[in-house]
Structure formats: C-alpha cells, structure tokens
Amino acid sequence: MSGTLRLQHPQGLALSLSARGATWLACDLPMPDGTRRSVILSRAALPAAQADSAYLGATIGRYANRIAHA
C-alpha cells in the first residue's frame, strides 16, 4: 500500500500520515486568528519523506523489532 492518509477533525485539526510506515507527514492546527500552524517537523510530500535519512516524523525508530532482548 502506498500513498497518504489524511485525517481531519470538524474543528480543524488535520493529520497526514504515510500509508507506508505510518510516518507523520503533516499535522496542522487551527489558530484562534483563523490561520493554520504546522506542528510536526516533517517533509511535505511522501517522496521527500522516503528519501529523508533523518527519519523526520517517524512513529517508530529505525531499529524497531531489530534489537535482541529489548
């Protein structure tokens, strides 16, 4: 499965996740003045997130399920 999943609350909170690896791509909060503020340090698009070596927005670490006796 590839692509992104966008979840949005009726009051304005919007969350975008990668369908591969559940990487947070964006999380936007509505502000009292009507603007939106991004609160996640991540890449804006899936191809950029996949090429990122810093794992920005990763929900699990790169060694998940690979550490013996953890």
N, C-alpha and C positions, 0 to 999 in steps of 0.2 A: 504494500500500500504506500502510495506517495502523495504528496500534496500537503495542504494545511487544513487545520480545523479551526474555525472561528466561533467562539462562544461570546454571546452578548447578553447582558442583563438589561431589562427595560429601563432602568435608571441610568444607563450609560456606560457601565464598566464593560470593556471589550478585551478579550484574551485570544491570541492566536498561537496555536501550537503546531509543531511539525507532526505529521502523521507518522513519521519515522523517528523513533527515539523520544517522542514527547518533549522536544526542545521548545522552550518558550521563545517565540519569535517576537511577540509584542504583548504588552499589557497597558491599555490606555484608560486613564481615569478621567471622568468629567470633573472640571473645576467649577467652583461657585460662579466665576465670571463667564461661564459658557465655553471656555476653551477646553482642550483635552491635553493631558500630560502623560507622556510615556514614562513608566516606572521600572522598566526592565532594560538592563544593558544587554542588548542582543543585536542580531542582524535583521534587517528589514525584510529580507526575502529568503526563501529556502535554499537556493543555490549558494548564496553567500554564507549562510549558516553551515552548510555541508562542507564548504571549503575552509571554514574557520578552525584554526589549530588551538584557539584559546578556550573552546567549549563554552562560549557565552550562551547563557540561557539553558544550559543542560540541566535536566532534572535528576540525572544520576551521574556519577563520576565515570571517568574513562576506564577505571579498573573494576567496575561493578561486576560481581559474580566471577572475579578472577583472582581473588585474594584467598589463599588457602587458610583455613581455620579462622576466618574472620568472624 
